[in-house]
Amino acid sequence: EAKTRLGVLQVLAGTTPVQGPGVSLFIRDPERLIPASMFVDAIQELRDAGAEAIQVGPVRVVANSWFDDNPAGGINVSGVSVKPPYSIIAVGDAATMRTALGIPNGVIDSMKAAGASVRLTRPGRWPSPRWCLANHAHPAGNASPQWSMMCLSRPHPRHSGGHHELDSR
């Protein structure tokens, strides 16, 4: 039981690779109009839909991750500058997460209304982000594509306001 609990805590802390079915969200925002708050909405929606692990660009999202708008364009994810095009990879039940993100006037519609083009796919339909070690794999005996999230969370510096905290649900 202790090993099982340790494994769960390592996944939540973002210190161990995670494999499983999931979804990928590819966001083109050439005018850099998508605010950090929309990424928080996307992360919350994915968590509510049962995502076990989430990565935005090269950064694994954990309980104390934060987002803010980068004055130079793009967003900061826990102190790491992430510029468009953006990718969000989530491991969990793909059907549930696709439904949650596709709710009318929800995350995808809001991003499109702000001027971005958004594509929601299953892993394997587009290449893994080149700046991340998120590997696409087909495990033996399972026809479903899966993501292996190899990016570990980076240190989370203290930030003095203007950022969006994720709740620890």
Disulfide bonds with the S-S distance in Angstrom:
Cys132-Cys151 2.43
